[in-house]
């Protein structure tokens, strides 16, 4: 498979994030590169490549950042409800 140039990768990552509303972490996992690279691609490199696309992806990333505390709270709730369920099962 042909390797993408950095510019092509930045555009592909931005399109993916916009279409799926995925997080930087999710995009990093999908593309197999670091979160730092994803962030640099969409917040710095993309500004010089396609400004309009950069502004669209910025909206999604800002939305994800605003919702981050909710996802974290839900993950914590799920973690501790699973621990509580395990303790209940071990009592008998």
Phi and psi restraints in degrees (range 20) as a CNS / XPLOR table:
assign (resid 1 and name C) (resid 2 and name N)
       (resid 2 and name CA) (resid 2 and name C) 1.0 -71.2 20.0 2
assign (resid 2 and name N) (resid 2 and name CA)
       (resid 2 and name C) (resid 3 and name N) 1.0 132.4 20.0 2
assign (resid 2 and name C) (resid 3 and name N)
       (resid 3 and name CA) (resid 3 and name C) 1.0 -73.6 20.0 2
assign (resid 3 and name N) (resid 3 and name CA)
       (resid 3 and name C) (resid 4 and name N) 1.0 139.2 20.0 2
assign (resid 3 and name C) (resid 4 and name N)
       (resid 4 and name CA) (resid 4 and name C) 1.0 -80.8 20.0 2
assign (resid 4 and name N) (resid 4 and name CA)
       (resid 4 and name C) (resid 5 and name N) 1.0 147.1 20.0 2
assign (resid 4 and name C) (resid 5 and name N)
       (resid 5 and name CA) (resid 5 and name C) 1.0 -72.2 20.0 2
assign (resid 5 and name N) (resid 5 and name CA)
       (resid 5 and name C) (resid 6 and name N) 1.0 165.7 20.0 2
assign (resid 5 and name C) (resid 6 and name N)
       (resid 6 and name CA) (resid 6 and name C) 1.0 -60.7 20.0 2
assign (resid 6 and name N) (resid 6 and name CA)
       (resid 6 and name C) (resid 7 and name N) 1.0 -39.9 20.0 2
assign (resid 6 and name C) (resid 7 and name N)
       (resid 7 and name CA) (resid 7 and name C) 1.0 -65.3 20.0 2
assign (resid 7 and name N) (resid 7 and name CA)
       (resid 7 and name C) (resid 8 and name N) 1.0 -44.6 20.0 2
assign (resid 7 and name C) (resid 8 and name N)
       (resid 8 and name CA) (resid 8 and name C) 1.0 -63.3 20.0 2
assign (resid 8 and name N) (resid 8 and name CA)
       (resid 8 and name C) (resid 9 and name N) 1.0 -41.1 20.0 2
assign (resid 8 and name C) (resid 9 and name N)
       (resid 9 and name CA) (resid 9 and name C) 1.0 -62.5 20.0 2
assign (resid 9 and name N) (resid 9 and name CA)
       (resid 9 and name C) (resid 10 and name N) 1.0 -42.4 20.0 2
assign (resid 9 and name C) (resid 10 and name N)
       (resid 10 and name CA) (resid 10 and name C) 1.0 -60.3 20.0 2
assign (resid 10 and name N) (resid 10 and name CA)
       (resid 10 and name C) (resid 11 and name N) 1.0 -41.9 20.0 2
assign (resid 10 and name C) (resid 11 and name N)
       (resid 11 and name CA) (resid 11 and name C) 1.0 -67.7 20.0 2
assign (resid 11 and name N) (resid 11 and name CA)
       (resid 11 and name C) (resid 12 and name N) 1.0 -44.8 20.0 2
assign (resid 11 and name C) (resid 12 and name N)
       (resid 12 and name CA) (resid 12 and name C) 1.0 -61.5 20.0 2
assign (resid 12 and name N) (resid 12 and name CA)
       (resid 12 and name C) (resid 13 and name N) 1.0 -43.9 20.0 2
assign (resid 12 and name C) (resid 13 and name N)
       (resid 13 and name CA) (resid 13 and name C) 1.0 -63.2 20.0 2
assign (resid 13 and name N) (resid 13 and name CA)
       (resid 13 and name C) (resid 14 and name N) 1.0 -44.5 20.0 2
assign (resid 13 and name C) (resid 14 and name N)
       (resid 14 and name CA) (resid 14 and name C) 1.0 -61.6 20.0 2
assign (resid 14 and name N) (resid 14 and name CA)
       (resid 14 and name C) (resid 15 and name N) 1.0 -45.4 20.0 2
assign (resid 14 and name C) (resid 15 and name N)
       (resid 15 and name CA) (resid 15 and name C) 1.0 -61.3 20.0 2
assign (resid 15 and name N) (resid 15 and name CA)
       (resid 15 and name C) (resid 16 and name N) 1.0 -41.6 20.0 2
assign (resid 15 and name C) (resid 16 and name N)
       (resid 16 and name CA) (resid 16 and name C) 1.0 -61.5 20.0 2
assign (resid 16 and name N) (resid 16 and name CA)
       (resid 16 and name C) (resid 17 and name N) 1.0 -47.0 20.0 2
assign (resid 16 and name C) (resid 17 and name N)
       (resid 17 and name CA) (resid 17 and name C) 1.0 -63.5 20.0 2
assign (resid 17 and name N) (resid 17 and name CA)
       (resid 17 and name C) (resid 18 and name N) 1.0 -40.8 20.0 2
assign (resid 17 and name C) (resid 18 and name N)
       (resid 18 and name CA) (resid 18 and name C) 1.0 -66.1 20.0 2
assign (resid 18 and name N) (resid 18 and name CA)
       (resid 18 and name C) (resid 19 and name N) 1.0 -45.8 20.0 2
assign (resid 18 and name C) (resid 19 and name N)
       (resid 19 and name CA) (resid 19 and name C) 1.0 -66.4 20.0 2
assign (resid 19 and name N) (resid 19 and name CA)
       (resid 19 and name C) (resid 20 and name N) 1.0 -41.3 20.0 2
assign (resid 19 and name C) (resid 20 and name N)
       (resid 20 and name CA) (resid 20 and name C) 1.0 -100.0 20.0 2
assign (resid 20 and name N) (resid 20 and name CA)
       (resid 20 and name C) (resid 21 and name N) 1.0 -12.2 20.0 2
assign (resid 20 and name C) (resid 21 and name N)
       (resid 21 and name CA) (resid 21 and name C) 1.0 55.0 20.0 2
assign (resid 21 and name N) (resid 21 and name CA)
       (resid 21 and name C) (resid 22 and name N) 1.0 34.4 20.0 2
assign (resid 21 and name C) (resid 22 and name N)
       (resid 22 and name CA) (resid 22 and name C) 1.0 -76.5 20.0 2
assign (resid 22 and name N) (resid 22 and name CA)
       (resid 22 and name C) (resid 23 and name N) 1.0 162.7 20.0 2
assign (resid 22 and name C) (resid 23 and name N)
       (resid 23 and name CA) (resid 23 and name C) 1.0 -84.8 20.0 2
assign (resid 23 and name N) (resid 23 and name CA)
       (resid 23 and name C) (resid 24 and name N) 1.0 169.7 20.0 2
assign (resid 23 and name C) (resid 24 and name N)
       (resid 24 and name CA) (resid 24 and name C) 1.0 -59.8 20.0 2
assign (resid 24 and name N) (resid 24 and name CA)
       (resid 24 and name C) (resid 25 and name N) 1.0 -42.1 20.0 2
assign (resid 24 and name C) (resid 25 and name N)
       (resid 25 and name CA) (resid 25 and name C) 1.0 -62.5 20.0 2
assign (resid 25 and name N) (resid 25 and name CA)
       (resid 25 and name C) (resid 26 and name N) 1.0 -42.9 20.0 2
assign (resid 25 and name C) (resid 26 and name N)
       (resid 26 and name CA) (resid 26 and name C) 1.0 -65.6 20.0 2
assign (resid 26 and name N) (resid 26 and name CA)
       (resid 26 and name C) (resid 27 and name N) 1.0 -40.8 20.0 2
assign (resid 26 and name C) (resid 27 and name N)
       (resid 27 and name CA) (resid 27 and name C) 1.0 -66.2 20.0 2
assign (resid 27 and name N) (resid 27 and name CA)
       (resid 27 and name C) (resid 28 and name N) 1.0 -38.3 20.0 2
assign (resid 27 and name C) (resid 28 and name N)
       (resid 28 and name CA) (resid 28 and name C) 1.0 -61.5 20.0 2
assign (resid 28 and name N) (resid 28 and name CA)
       (resid 28 and name C) (resid 29 and name N) 1.0 -42.8 20.0 2
assign (resid 28 and name C) (resid 29 and name N)
       (resid 29 and name CA) (resid 29 and name C) 1.0 -64.9 20.0 2
assign (resid 29 and name N) (resid 29 and name CA)
       (resid 29 and name C) (resid 30 and name N) 1.0 -43.4 20.0 2
assign (resid 29 and name C) (resid 30 and name N)
       (resid 30 and name CA) (resid 30 and name C) 1.0 -62.8 20.0 2
assign (resid 30 and name N) (resid 30 and name CA)
       (resid 30 and name C) (resid 31 and name N) 1.0 -42.7 20.0 2
assign (resid 30 and name C) (resid 31 and name N)
       (resid 31 and name CA) (resid 31 and name C) 1.0 -92.3 20.0 2
assign (resid 31 and name N) (resid 31 and name CA)
       (resid 31 and name C) (resid 32 and name N) 1.0 -7.2 20.0 2
assign (resid 31 and name C) (resid 32 and name N)
       (resid 32 and name CA) (resid 32 and name C) 1.0 71.1 20.0 2
assign (resid 32 and name N) (resid 32 and name CA)
       (resid 32 and name C) (resid 33 and name N) 1.0 31.0 20.0 2
assign (resid 32 and name C) (resid 33 and name N)
       (resid 33 and name CA) (resid 33 and name C) 1.0 -130.2 20.0 2
assign (resid 33 and name N) (resid 33 and name CA)
       (resid 33 and name C) (resid 34 and name N) 1.0 170.6 20.0 2
assign (resid 33 and name C) (resid 34 and name N)
       (resid 34 and name CA) (resid 34 and name C) 1.0 -72.7 20.0 2
assign (resid 34 and name N) (resid 34 and name CA)
       (resid 34 and name C) (resid 35 and name N) 1.0 158.0 20.0 2
assign (resid 34 and name C) (resid 35 and name N)
       (resid 35 and name CA) (resid 35 and name C) 1.0 -60.9 20.0 2
assign (resid 35 and name N) (resid 35 and name CA)
       (resid 35 and name C) (resid 36 and name N) 1.0 -37.1 20.0 2
assign (resid 35 and name C) (resid 36 and name N)
       (resid 36 and name CA) (resid 36 and name C) 1.0 -62.1 20.0 2
assign (resid 36 and name N) (resid 36 and name CA)
       (resid 36 and name C) (resid 37 and name N) 1.0 -41.6 20.0 2
assign (resid 36 and name C) (resid 37 and name N)
       (resid 37 and name CA) (resid 37 and name C) 1.0 -66.2 20.0 2
assign (resid 37 and name N) (resid 37 and name CA)
       (resid 37 and name C) (resid 38 and name N) 1.0 -42.6 20.0 2
assign (resid 37 and name C) (resid 38 and name N)
       (resid 38 and name CA) (resid 38 and name C) 1.0 -59.7 20.0 2
assign (resid 38 and name N) (resid 38 and name CA)
       (resid 38 and name C) (resid 39 and name N) 1.0 -48.3 20.0 2
assign (resid 38 and name C) (resid 39 and name N)
       (resid 39 and name CA) (resid 39 and name C) 1.0 -61.8 20.0 2
assign (resid 39 and name N) (resid 39 and name CA)
       (resid 39 and name C) (resid 40 and name N) 1.0 -44.2 20.0 2
assign (resid 39 and name C) (resid 40 and name N)
       (resid 40 and name CA) (resid 40 and name C) 1.0 -64.9 20.0 2
assign (resid 40 and name N) (resid 40 and name CA)
       (resid 40 and name C) (resid 41 and name N) 1.0 -40.5 20.0 2
assign (resid 40 and name C) (resid 41 and name N)
       (resid 41 and name CA) (resid 41 and name C) 1.0 -58.8 20.0 2
assign (resid 41 and name N) (resid 41 and name CA)
       (resid 41 and name C) (resid 42 and name N) 1.0 -48.8 20.0 2
assign (resid 41 and name C) (resid 42 and name N)
       (resid 42 and name CA) (resid 42 and name C) 1.0 -87.5 20.0 2
assign (resid 42 and name N) (resid 42 and name CA)
       (resid 42 and name C) (resid 43 and name N) 1.0 -19.2 20.0 2
assign (resid 42 and name C) (resid 43 and name N)
       (resid 43 and name CA) (resid 43 and name C) 1.0 -103.7 20.0 2
assign (resid 43 and name N) (resid 43 and name CA)
       (resid 43 and name C) (resid 44 and name N) 1.0 -22.3 20.0 2
assign (resid 43 and name C) (resid 44 and name N)
       (resid 44 and name CA) (resid 44 and name C) 1.0 -118.8 20.0 2
assign (resid 44 and name N) (resid 44 and name CA)
       (resid 44 and name C) (resid 45 and name N) 1.0 -58.5 20.0 2
assign (resid 44 and name C) (resid 45 and name N)
       (resid 45 and name CA) (resid 45 and name C) 1.0 -62.8 20.0 2
assign (resid 45 and name N) (resid 45 and name CA)
       (resid 45 and name C) (resid 46 and name N) 1.0 -41.1 20.0 2
assign (resid 45 and name C) (resid 46 and name N)
       (resid 46 and name CA) (resid 46 and name C) 1.0 -64.7 20.0 2
assign (resid 46 and name N) (resid 46 and name CA)
       (resid 46 and name C) (resid 47 and name N) 1.0 -28.2 20.0 2
assign (resid 46 and name C) (resid 47 and name N)
       (resid 47 and name CA) (resid 47 and name C) 1.0 -58.1 20.0 2
assign (resid 47 and name N) (resid 47 and name CA)
       (resid 47 and name C) (resid 48 and name N) 1.0 -36.9 20.0 2
assign (resid 47 and name C) (resid 48 and name N)
       (resid 48 and name CA) (resid 48 and name C) 1.0 -84.7 20.0 2
assign (resid 48 and name N) (resid 48 and name CA)
       (resid 48 and name C) (resid 49 and name N) 1.0 -19.4 20.0 2
assign (resid 48 and name C) (resid 49 and name N)
       (resid 49 and name CA) (resid 49 and name C) 1.0 -91.4 20.0 2
assign (resid 49 and name N) (resid 49 and name CA)
       (resid 49 and name C) (resid 50 and name N) 1.0 -52.3 20.0 2
assign (resid 49 and name C) (resid 50 and name N)
       (resid 50 and name CA) (resid 50 and name C) 1.0 -150.2 20.0 2
assign (resid 50 and name N) (resid 50 and name CA)
       (resid 50 and name C) (resid 51 and name N) 1.0 94.4 20.0 2
assign (resid 50 and name C) (resid 51 and name N)
       (resid 51 and name CA) (resid 51 and name C) 1.0 -61.0 20.0 2
assign (resid 51 and name N) (resid 51 and name CA)
       (resid 51 and name C) (resid 52 and name N) 1.0 -42.6 20.0 2
assign (resid 51 and name C) (resid 52 and name N)
       (resid 52 and name CA) (resid 52 and name C) 1.0 -62.2 20.0 2
assign (resid 52 and name N) (resid 52 and name CA)
       (resid 52 and name C) (resid 53 and name N) 1.0 -42.7 20.0 2
assign (resid 52 and name C) (resid 53 and name N)
       (resid 53 and name CA) (resid 53 and name C) 1.0 -65.1 20.0 2
assign (resid 53 and name N) (resid 53 and name CA)
       (resid 53 and name C) (resid 54 and name N) 1.0 -38.0 20.0 2
assign (resid 53 and name C) (resid 54 and name N)
       (resid 54 and name CA) (resid 54 and name C) 1.0 -61.9 20.0 2
assign (resid 54 and name N) (resid 54 and name CA)
       (resid 54 and name C) (resid 55 and name N) 1.0 -39.0 20.0 2
assign (resid 54 and name C) (resid 55 and name N)
       (resid 55 and name CA) (resid 55 and name C) 1.0 -70.3 20.0 2
assign (resid 55 and name N) (resid 55 and name CA)
       (resid 55 and name C) (resid 56 and name N) 1.0 -35.3 20.0 2
assign (resid 55 and name C) (resid 56 and name N)
       (resid 56 and name CA) (resid 56 and name C) 1.0 -65.1 20.0 2
assign (resid 56 and name N) (resid 56 and name CA)
       (resid 56 and name C) (resid 57 and name N) 1.0 -46.1 20.0 2
assign (resid 56 and name C) (resid 57 and name N)
       (resid 57 and name CA) (resid 57 and name C) 1.0 -68.1 20.0 2
assign (resid 57 and name N) (resid 57 and name CA)
       (resid 57 and name C) (resid 58 and name N) 1.0 -31.9 20.0 2
assign (resid 57 and name C) (resid 58 and name N)
       (resid 58 and name CA) (resid 58 and name C) 1.0 -61.4 20.0 2
assign (resid 58 and name N) (resid 58 and name CA)
       (resid 58 and name C) (resid 59 and name N) 1.0 -39.1 20.0 2
assign (resid 58 and name C) (resid 59 and name N)
       (resid 59 and name CA) (resid 59 and name C) 1.0 -61.1 20.0 2
assign (resid 59 and name N) (resid 59 and name CA)
       (resid 59 and name C) (resid 60 and name N) 1.0 -44.7 20.0 2
assign (resid 59 and name C) (resid 60 and name N)
       (resid 60 and name CA) (resid 60 and name C) 1.0 -64.8 20.0 2
assign (resid 60 and name N) (resid 60 and name CA)
       (resid 60 and name C) (resid 61 and name N) 1.0 -44.5 20.0 2
assign (resid 60 and name C) (resid 61 and name N)
       (resid 61 and name CA) (resid 61 and name C) 1.0 -65.3 20.0 2
assign (resid 61 and name N) (resid 61 and name CA)
       (resid 61 and name C) (resid 62 and name N) 1.0 -38.2 20.0 2
assign (resid 61 and name C) (resid 62 and name N)
       (resid 62 and name CA) (resid 62 and name C) 1.0 -65.0 20.0 2
assign (resid 62 and name N) (resid 62 and name CA)
       (resid 62 and name C) (resid 63 and name N) 1.0 -39.8 20.0 2
assign (resid 62 and name C) (resid 63 and name N)
       (resid 63 and name CA) (resid 63 and name C) 1.0 -63.2 20.0 2
assign (resid 63 and name N) (resid 63 and name CA)
       (resid 63 and name C) (resid 64 and name N) 1.0 -45.1 20.0 2
assign (resid 63 and name C) (resid 64 and name N)
       (resid 64 and name CA) (resid 64 and name C) 1.0 -61.5 20.0 2
assign (resid 64 and name N) (resid 64 and name CA)
       (resid 64 and name C) (resid 65 and name N) 1.0 -39.6 20.0 2
assign (resid 64 and name C) (resid 65 and name N)
       (resid 65 and name CA) (resid 65 and name C) 1.0 -65.8 20.0 2
assign (resid 65 and name N) (resid 65 and name CA)
       (resid 65 and name C) (resid 66 and name N) 1.0 -39.5 20.0 2
assign (resid 65 and name C) (resid 66 and name N)
       (resid 66 and name CA) (resid 66 and name C) 1.0 -66.4 20.0 2
assign (resid 66 and name N) (resid 66 and name CA)
       (resid 66 and name C) (resid 67 and name N) 1.0 -30.1 20.0 2
assign (resid 66 and name C) (resid 67 and name N)
       (resid 67 and name CA) (resid 67 and name C) 1.0 -92.7 20.0 2
assign (resid 67 and name N) (resid 67 and name CA)
       (resid 67 and name C) (resid 68 and name N) 1.0 -3.2 20.0 2
assign (resid 67 and name C) (resid 68 and name N)
       (resid 68 and name CA) (resid 68 and name C) 1.0 -56.7 20.0 2
assign (resid 68 and name N) (resid 68 and name CA)
       (resid 68 and name C) (resid 69 and name N) 1.0 -42.9 20.0 2
assign (resid 68 and name C) (resid 69 and name N)
       (resid 69 and name CA) (resid 69 and name C) 1.0 -65.3 20.0 2
assign (resid 69 and name N) (resid 69 and name CA)
       (resid 69 and name C) (resid 70 and name N) 1.0 -29.4 20.0 2
assign (resid 69 and name C) (resid 70 and name N)
       (resid 70 and name CA) (resid 70 and name C) 1.0 -70.6 20.0 2
assign (resid 70 and name N) (resid 70 and name CA)
       (resid 70 and name C) (resid 71 and name N) 1.0 -46.8 20.0 2
assign (resid 70 and name C) (resid 71 and name N)
       (resid 71 and name CA) (resid 71 and name C) 1.0 -62.0 20.0 2
assign (resid 71 and name N) (resid 71 and name CA)
       (resid 71 and name C) (resid 72 and name N) 1.0 -39.3 20.0 2
assign (resid 71 and name C) (resid 72 and name N)
       (resid 72 and name CA) (resid 72 and name C) 1.0 -65.2 20.0 2
assign (resid 72 and name N) (resid 72 and name CA)
       (resid 72 and name C) (resid 73 and name N) 1.0 -40.8 20.0 2
assign (resid 72 and name C) (resid 73 and name N)
       (resid 73 and name CA) (resid 73 and name C) 1.0 -64.2 20.0 2
assign (resid 73 and name N) (resid 73 and name CA)
       (resid 73 and name C) (resid 74 and name N) 1.0 -40.2 20.0 2
assign (resid 73 and name C) (resid 74 and name N)
       (resid 74 and name CA) (resid 74 and name C) 1.0 -66.3 20.0 2
assign (resid 74 and name N) (resid 74 and name CA)
       (resid 74 and name C) (resid 75 and name N) 1.0 -39.5 20.0 2
assign (resid 74 and name C) (resid 75 and name N)
       (resid 75 and name CA) (resid 75 and name C) 1.0 -64.7 20.0 2
assign (resid 75 and name N) (resid 75 and name CA)
       (resid 75 and name C) (resid 76 and name N) 1.0 -41.1 20.0 2
assign (resid 75 and name C) (resid 76 and name N)
       (resid 76 and name CA) (resid 76 and name C) 1.0 -65.6 20.0 2
assign (resid 76 and name N) (resid 76 and name CA)
       (resid 76 and name C) (resid 77 and name N) 1.0 -43.2 20.0 2
assign (resid 76 and name C) (resid 77 and name N)
       (resid 77 and name CA) (resid 77 and name C) 1.0 -59.3 20.0 2
assign (resid 77 and name N) (resid 77 and name CA)
       (resid 77 and name C) (resid 78 and name N) 1.0 -45.8 20.0 2
assign (resid 77 and name C) (resid 78 and name N)
       (resid 78 and name CA) (resid 78 and name C) 1.0 -63.6 20.0 2
assign (resid 78 and name N) (resid 78 and name CA)
       (resid 78 and name C) (resid 79 and name N) 1.0 -42.3 20.0 2
assign (resid 78 and name C) (resid 79 and name N)
       (resid 79 and name CA) (resid 79 and name C) 1.0 -58.3 20.0 2
assign (resid 79 and name N) (resid 79 and name CA)
       (resid 79 and name C) (resid 80 and name N) 1.0 -50.3 20.0 2
assign (resid 79 and name C) (resid 80 and name N)
       (resid 80 and name CA) (resid 80 and name C) 1.0 -75.4 20.0 2
assign (resid 80 and name N) (resid 80 and name CA)
       (resid 80 and name C) (resid 81 and name N) 1.0 -26.6 20.0 2
assign (resid 80 and name C) (resid 81 and name N)
       (resid 81 and name CA) (resid 81 and name C) 1.0 -70.1 20.0 2
assign (resid 81 and name N) (resid 81 and name CA)
       (resid 81 and name C) (resid 82 and name N) 1.0 -34.2 20.0 2
assign (resid 81 and name C) (resid 82 and name N)
       (resid 82 and name CA) (resid 82 and name C) 1.0 -67.8 20.0 2
assign (resid 82 and name N) (resid 82 and name CA)
       (resid 82 and name C) (resid 83 and name N) 1.0 -39.9 20.0 2
assign (resid 82 and name C) (resid 83 and name N)
       (resid 83 and name CA) (resid 83 and name C) 1.0 -64.7 20.0 2
assign (resid 83 and name N) (resid 83 and name CA)
       (resid 83 and name C) (resid 84 and name N) 1.0 -42.8 20.0 2
assign (resid 83 and name C) (resid 84 and name N)
       (resid 84 and name CA) (resid 84 and name C) 1.0 -62.8 20.0 2
assign (resid 84 and name N) (resid 84 and name CA)
       (resid 84 and name C) (resid 85 and name N) 1.0 -41.7 20.0 2
assign (resid 84 and name C) (resid 85 and name N)
       (resid 85 and name CA) (resid 85 and name C) 1.0 -63.0 20.0 2
assign (resid 85 and name N) (resid 85 and name CA)
       (resid 85 and name C) (resid 86 and name N) 1.0 -40.0 20.0 2
assign (resid 85 and name C) (resid 86 and name N)
       (resid 86 and name CA) (resid 86 and name C) 1.0 -63.3 20.0 2
assign (resid 86 and name N) (resid 86 and name CA)
       (resid 86 and name C) (resid 87 and name N) 1.0 -41.8 20.0 2
assign (resid 86 and name C) (resid 87 and name N)
       (resid 87 and name CA) (resid 87 and name C) 1.0 -63.5 20.0 2
assign (resid 87 and name N) (resid 87 and name CA)
       (resid 87 and name C) (resid 88 and name N) 1.0 -38.9 20.0 2
assign (resid 87 and name C) (resid 88 and name N)
       (resid 88 and name CA) (resid 88 and name C) 1.0 -61.9 20.0 2
assign (resid 88 and name N) (resid 88 and name CA)
       (resid 88 and name C) (resid 89 and name N) 1.0 -41.7 20.0 2
assign (resid 88 and name C) (resid 89 and name N)
       (resid 89 and name CA) (resid 89 and name C) 1.0 -68.7 20.0 2
assign (resid 89 and name N) (resid 89 and name CA)
       (resid 89 and name C) (resid 90 and name N) 1.0 -29.4 20.0 2
assign (resid 89 and name C) (resid 90 and name N)
       (resid 90 and name CA) (resid 90 and name C) 1.0 -83.5 20.0 2
assign (resid 90 and name N) (resid 90 and name CA)
       (resid 90 and name C) (resid 91 and name N) 1.0 -9.1 20.0 2
assign (resid 90 and name C) (resid 91 and name N)
       (resid 91 and name CA) (resid 91 and name C) 1.0 -68.8 20.0 2
assign (resid 91 and name N) (resid 91 and name CA)
       (resid 91 and name C) (resid 92 and name N) 1.0 -37.8 20.0 2
